[in-house]
Amino acid sequence: MKGIKHASEIGRSGRIRRLRPFSHRVIRIGLALLWASILSGCGAWEIVPGSTPASASDFEVPERRIEASSFELLKQFEQAGEPVYRFGPGDELVVSVAARPEISGPHLVGPDGIITIPFAGPVLIGGLTREEAASRVVEALAPYYLDLSVTVGVTRYGSNRIVVLGRVENPGVLQFDTPPNLLETLAQAGGLPLLRPEQLLTRCAVIRGDSILWVDVARLLTGDLSLNIRLQRNDIVYIPDSTDTPVYVLGEVETPGVYRLTPQMSFLDALSQAGGPTRDANLNRIHVIRPADRVNFSFSFMEILKPDPGLNVAMKEGDIVYVPRSGISQIGYILENFNPFSSILIINQLMSGD
């Protein structure tokens, strides 16, 4: 009937008020949400710096193809010197004098390189070959015997000692019949990944006297045999802890954290170990940061799927892979973390009639 108002238009005071259009209510709710986001989301928005100029040129694509080193390259890195054995401390040998059993017998080369021959006394043979040591024994016995025939044989090689330290199964002094190369030493020390899966060997140091040589074992294990250097007696090989070579995967990934750098690790390898991006990740701006070179390389994950092999860059020690949160998920994060004041504000805006 004309002149009769709907009950919803009559307030408690009995006054008649107009119904607000639906669009006005939506605007008020939107303003309330905006104000709430300012109150509770201040500082929650991610600010990620962009790429540094020409950053892509500072990265290289890992080479998956393994090629054998040339013979000339291997020969270049081979230790120079005579291919004969020279006596040293700890060697066990036998001196045989024809028709003279009283002066024949076994000997142990002492730390000073000396053995003791009956009648002749101390004889220095350290650093000599078999033939040179036999001649030295003949010279020492010459005042007492004429026309001697002397031969020197080895019963145990004890001077080819390599000291291995660090994170290996068998640290300590290792002995070899012949001067070993680096891979033989690491295998006997139990330092290869196949022998110890949790120990991902990437580098080691060879200490010789007052000189230290760091060897990239990751390259050696992937085919660069030019680094398989020939060791000398009394060399010290040091294998650092595998956690000394970390790669960091942070941001919107399933399992962010620290990962060990493996030989020829690429960006996709590191991201896969972290479980890949989450559904809230911003796949348009993934960052690979190299703090040592002050480089920040940013690219879209979709570009890798084209595929573009130049984007699957090789990782180095200390690199950071950062996957930011997308803008939509940031808004959702803000709305999910309202503080009580913003919640009260929204309720008042929805319930207010004015």
C-alpha positions as CSV (number, residue, x, y, z in Angstrom):
1,M,0.0,0.0,0.0
2,K,1.1,3.5,-0.7
3,G,2.7,5.3,2.2
4,I,3.7,2.0,4.0
5,K,7.4,1.5,4.3
6,H,9.2,-1.8,4.4
7,A,10.4,-2.9,7.9
8,S,14.0,-3.0,6.8
9,E,13.8,0.7,6.2
10,I,12.8,1.6,9.7
11,G,15.5,1.9,12.3
12,R,15.2,1.4,16.0
13,S,14.6,5.0,16.6
14,G,11.6,4.8,14.3
15,R,13.2,7.1,11.7
16,I,13.0,6.1,8.1
17,R,16.3,5.9,6.3
18,R,17.1,5.2,2.7
19,L,18.6,2.0,1.4
20,R,22.1,2.4,0.1
21,P,22.8,1.2,-3.3
22,F,24.8,-2.1,-3.5
23,S,27.7,-0.3,-5.2
24,H,28.2,2.0,-2.2
25,R,28.5,-0.9,0.1
26,V,31.1,-2.5,-2.1
27,I,33.1,0.7,-2.1
28,R,33.0,1.0,1.6
29,I,34.2,-2.6,2.0
30,G,37.0,-2.0,-0.5
31,L,38.1,1.1,1.4
32,A,38.1,-0.9,4.6
33,L,40.2,-3.6,3.2
34,L,42.7,-1.0,1.8
35,W,43.0,0.7,5.2
36,A,43.4,-2.7,6.9
37,S,46.2,-3.6,4.5
38,I,47.9,-0.3,5.2
39,L,47.7,-1.0,9.0
40,S,48.6,-4.7,9.0
41,G,50.7,-5.1,5.9
42,C,53.1,-2.2,6.2
43,G,56.5,-3.6,5.5
44,A,55.3,-7.0,4.4
45,W,55.6,-6.2,0.7
46,E,58.7,-7.7,-0.8
47,I,61.2,-5.3,-2.5
48,V,63.6,-7.3,-4.7
49,P,66.3,-5.3,-6.5
50,G,66.7,-5.8,-10.2
51,S,69.5,-7.4,-12.2
52,T,72.9,-5.8,-12.4
53,P,73.9,-4.6,-15.8
54,A,75.2,-7.3,-18.2
55,S,74.8,-9.9,-15.4
56,A,74.2,-12.8,-17.8
57,S,77.8,-12.5,-19.2
58,D,79.2,-13.3,-15.7
59,F,77.6,-16.8,-15.8
60,E,78.5,-19.8,-17.9
61,V,76.5,-22.8,-18.9
62,P,77.7,-26.1,-17.4
63,E,79.2,-28.4,-19.9
64,R,77.6,-31.8,-19.6
65,R,79.7,-33.5,-22.3
66,I,82.8,-35.1,-20.9
67,E,85.8,-35.3,-23.3
68,A,89.1,-37.0,-22.6
69,S,92.1,-34.8,-22.3
70,S,94.6,-35.0,-25.0
71,F,97.9,-36.9,-24.6
72,E,99.9,-33.7,-24.9
73,L,97.9,-32.1,-22.0
74,L,98.4,-35.1,-19.8
75,K,102.1,-35.2,-20.6
76,Q,102.4,-31.6,-19.7
77,F,101.1,-32.1,-16.2
78,E,103.0,-35.3,-15.6
79,Q,105.8,-35.1,-13.1
80,A,109.2,-34.6,-14.7
81,G,112.1,-36.9,-13.7
82,E,113.5,-40.4,-14.1
83,P,111.0,-43.3,-14.3
84,V,113.1,-45.2,-11.7
85,Y,112.7,-45.8,-8.0
86,R,115.1,-44.1,-5.6
87,F,115.5,-45.3,-2.1
88,G,114.1,-43.4,0.9
89,P,113.5,-43.7,4.6
90,G,111.4,-46.8,5.4
91,D,112.4,-48.9,2.4
92,E,113.2,-52.5,3.2
93,L,115.9,-54.0,0.9
94,V,118.3,-56.9,0.6
95,V,122.0,-56.5,-0.2
96,S,123.3,-59.7,-1.8
97,V,127.1,-60.1,-2.2
98,A,128.1,-63.1,-4.3
99,A,130.0,-65.7,-2.3
100,R,129.9,-63.5,0.8
101,P,127.0,-64.6,2.9
102,E,128.6,-63.0,6.0
103,I,128.0,-59.5,4.6
104,S,124.7,-60.2,2.7
105,G,121.3,-59.7,4.3
106,P,118.3,-57.4,4.8
107,H,118.4,-53.8,5.7
108,L,116.0,-51.0,6.6
109,V,116.8,-47.5,5.3
110,G,116.8,-45.2,8.2
111,P,115.4,-41.6,8.4
112,D,118.8,-40.3,7.4
113,G,118.9,-42.6,4.3
114,I,121.7,-44.8,5.8
115,I,122.1,-48.6,6.1
116,T,124.8,-50.4,8.0
117,I,127.0,-52.9,6.1
118,P,129.2,-55.3,8.1
119,F,132.8,-54.3,8.1
120,A,132.1,-51.2,6.0
121,G,129.8,-49.5,8.5
122,P,127.2,-46.8,7.6
123,V,126.5,-46.4,3.9
124,L,124.4,-43.5,2.6
125,I,122.0,-44.8,-0.1
126,G,119.1,-42.4,0.3
127,G,118.1,-40.9,-3.0
128,L,120.0,-43.6,-5.0
129,T,118.7,-46.1,-7.5
130,R,119.4,-49.9,-7.2
131,E,122.4,-49.7,-9.4
132,E,123.8,-46.6,-7.7
133,A,123.2,-48.2,-4.3
134,A,125.1,-51.4,-5.3
135,S,128.1,-49.3,-6.5
136,R,128.1,-47.4,-3.2
137,V,128.2,-50.7,-1.3
138,V,131.1,-51.9,-3.5
139,E,133.0,-48.7,-2.8
140,A,132.4,-49.1,1.0
141,L,133.7,-52.7,1.0
142,A,136.6,-52.1,-1.4
143,P,139.2,-51.7,1.5
144,Y,138.3,-55.2,2.7
145,Y,137.3,-57.2,-0.4
146,L,138.3,-57.4,-4.0
147,D,136.2,-58.1,-7.1
148,L,132.8,-58.0,-5.4
149,S,129.6,-58.6,-7.2
150,V,126.7,-56.8,-5.3
151,T,123.0,-56.5,-6.1
152,V,120.4,-54.6,-4.2
153,G,116.7,-55.6,-4.2
154,V,113.6,-54.1,-2.6
155,T,111.4,-56.3,-0.4
156,R,109.0,-53.5,0.7
157,Y,108.5,-50.0,-0.5
158,G,108.1,-47.8,2.5
159,S,109.3,-44.3,1.5
160,N,106.4,-43.5,-0.9
161,R,104.4,-42.0,2.0
162,I,101.5,-39.6,1.4
163,V,99.9,-37.9,4.4
164,V,96.1,-37.4,4.0
165,L,94.2,-35.1,6.3
166,G,90.6,-33.8,6.4
167,R,87.2,-35.4,5.8
168,V,88.1,-38.8,4.5
169,E,87.5,-42.4,5.8
170,N,91.2,-43.2,6.4
171,P,93.2,-40.1,7.3
172,G,96.8,-40.5,8.2
173,V,99.9,-41.8,6.4
174,L,99.4,-43.9,3.3
175,Q,102.1,-46.0,1.6
176,F,102.4,-46.9,-2.0
177,D,104.8,-49.1,-4.0
178,T,105.2,-46.3,-6.6
179,P,104.6,-42.6,-6.5
180,P,100.8,-42.3,-6.7
181,N,98.6,-39.9,-8.5
182,L,95.9,-37.8,-6.9
183,L,93.0,-40.1,-7.7
184,E,94.8,-43.2,-6.3
185,T,95.5,-41.3,-3.1
186,L,91.9,-40.2,-2.7
187,A,90.6,-43.7,-3.5
188,Q,92.8,-45.3,-0.8
189,A,91.9,-42.6,1.7
190,G,88.2,-43.2,1.0
191,G,87.4,-39.7,-0.2
192,L,85.5,-40.3,-3.4
193,P,81.7,-39.7,-3.5
194,L,81.1,-43.4,-4.5
195,L,82.7,-44.5,-1.2
196,R,81.1,-41.9,1.0
197,P,77.8,-40.5,-0.5
198,E,77.4,-37.7,2.0
199,Q,80.9,-36.5,1.2
200,L,80.7,-34.6,-2.0
201,L,84.3,-33.9,-2.9
202,T,84.8,-30.7,-4.8
203,R,88.4,-29.6,-4.0
204,C,91.5,-30.5,-2.2
205,A,94.9,-29.0,-1.4
206,V,98.3,-30.6,-2.1
207,I,101.0,-29.2,0.3
208,R,104.6,-29.7,-0.8
209,G,107.1,-28.1,1.4
210,D,106.1,-24.5,1.8
211,S,103.9,-24.5,-1.3
212,I,100.1,-25.2,-1.5
213,L,98.3,-26.2,-4.6
214,W,94.5,-26.2,-4.7
215,V,93.0,-28.7,-7.1
216,D,89.5,-28.5,-8.5
217,V,88.5,-32.1,-7.9
218,A,85.1,-31.5,-9.4
219,R,86.7,-31.0,-12.8
220,L,88.9,-34.0,-12.3
221,L,86.0,-36.2,-11.5
222,T,84.1,-35.1,-14.6
223,G,86.9,-35.9,-17.0
224,D,89.7,-33.4,-16.8
225,L,92.5,-35.8,-16.2
226,S,95.1,-33.1,-16.6
227,L,94.5,-32.4,-12.9
228,N,95.4,-35.9,-11.9
229,I,98.8,-34.8,-10.9
230,R,101.6,-37.2,-9.8
231,L,102.4,-36.9,-6.1
232,Q,105.8,-37.0,-4.5
233,R,106.8,-38.7,-1.3
234,N,105.9,-36.8,1.9
235,D,103.2,-34.7,0.1
236,I,100.3,-33.7,2.2
237,V,96.8,-33.9,0.8
238,Y,94.1,-32.0,2.6
239,I,90.3,-32.6,1.9
240,P,88.1,-29.9,3.4
241,D,84.6,-30.5,4.7
242,S,82.0,-30.7,2.0
243,T,79.9,-28.1,3.8
244,D,82.6,-25.6,3.0
245,T,81.1,-25.4,-0.5
246,P,77.4,-24.3,0.0
247,V,74.7,-23.1,-2.4
248,Y,71.7,-21.3,-1.0
249,V,68.1,-21.7,-2.3
250,L,65.8,-19.2,-0.7
251,G,62.3,-17.7,-1.1
252,E,59.2,-19.4,-2.4
253,V,60.5,-23.0,-2.8
254,E,59.3,-26.1,-1.2
255,T,62.4,-26.7,0.9
256,P,64.6,-23.6,1.3
257,G,68.0,-24.0,2.8
258,V,71.7,-24.7,2.2
259,Y,72.7,-27.3,-0.3
260,R,76.1,-28.8,-1.1
261,L,77.7,-27.7,-4.4
262,T,78.1,-30.8,-6.6
263,P,80.3,-31.1,-9.7
264,Q,78.7,-29.2,-12.7
265,M,75.7,-28.1,-10.6
266,S,73.4,-25.9,-12.6
267,F,70.6,-23.5,-11.6
268,L,67.9,-26.2,-12.3
269,D,69.9,-28.8,-10.2
270,A,69.8,-26.4,-7.2
271,L,66.2,-25.5,-7.7
272,S,65.2,-29.1,-8.1
273,Q,67.0,-30.1,-4.9
274,A,64.9,-27.5,-3.0
275,G,61.7,-29.0,-4.4
276,G,61.0,-26.4,-7.0
277,P,58.9,-23.2,-6.8
278,T,55.7,-23.1,-4.7
279,R,52.3,-22.0,-6.1
280,D,52.9,-18.5,-4.6
281,A,56.2,-18.0,-6.5
282,N,56.7,-15.2,-8.9
283,L,58.1,-17.2,-11.9
284,N,58.7,-14.0,-13.9
285,R,61.6,-12.8,-11.7
286,I,63.8,-15.5,-10.4
287,H,67.2,-14.3,-9.2
288,V,70.6,-16.0,-9.2
289,I,72.9,-13.9,-7.0
290,R,76.7,-14.3,-6.9
291,P,77.9,-12.2,-3.9
292,A,81.6,-12.8,-4.6
293,D,81.3,-11.0,-7.9
294,R,78.5,-8.6,-6.9
295,V,76.2,-10.0,-9.6
296,N,72.4,-10.3,-9.6
297,F,71.1,-12.2,-12.6
298,S,67.3,-12.1,-13.0
299,F,65.2,-14.0,-15.6
300,S,61.8,-15.6,-16.1
301,F,61.4,-19.3,-15.4
302,M,59.2,-19.6,-18.5
303,E,62.2,-18.6,-20.6
304,I,64.0,-21.8,-19.5
305,L,61.0,-23.9,-20.7
306,K,61.4,-22.6,-24.3
307,P,64.2,-24.0,-23.7
308,D,67.0,-21.5,-23.5
309,P,70.2,-23.4,-22.4
310,G,72.0,-20.1,-21.8
311,L,69.7,-19.5,-18.7
312,N,70.5,-22.8,-17.0
313,V,73.7,-21.2,-15.5
314,A,76.4,-23.1,-13.7
315,M,76.4,-22.6,-9.9
316,K,79.5,-21.7,-7.9
317,E,80.3,-21.8,-4.2
318,G,78.3,-19.2,-2.3
319,D,75.7,-18.6,-5.0
320,I,72.1,-17.7,-4.0
321,V,69.0,-18.7,-5.8
322,Y,66.1,-16.6,-4.7
323,V,62.4,-17.1,-5.8
324,P,60.2,-14.1,-4.8
325,R,56.6,-14.2,-3.9
326,S,54.1,-13.1,-6.5
327,G,52.0,-10.0,-6.1
328,I,48.7,-11.8,-5.8
329,S,50.0,-14.1,-3.0
330,Q,51.4,-11.1,-1.2
331,I,47.9,-9.5,-1.0
332,G,46.5,-12.8,0.2
333,Y,49.3,-13.0,2.8
334,I,48.4,-9.5,4.0
335,L,44.7,-10.2,4.3
336,E,45.4,-13.4,6.2
337,N,47.5,-11.6,8.8
338,F,45.1,-8.7,9.8
339,N,45.8,-7.3,13.3
340,P,42.8,-6.8,15.7
341,F,42.5,-3.1,14.9
342,S,42.0,-3.7,11.2
343,S,39.5,-6.5,11.9
344,I,37.5,-4.2,14.2
345,L,37.6,-1.5,11.5
346,I,36.2,-3.9,8.8
347,I,33.4,-5.1,11.1
348,N,32.5,-1.5,11.9
349,Q,32.5,-0.6,8.3
350,L,30.2,-3.5,7.4
351,M,27.9,-3.0,10.3
352,S,27.7,0.8,10.2
353,G,24.6,2.2,8.8
354,D,26.0,5.7,8.2
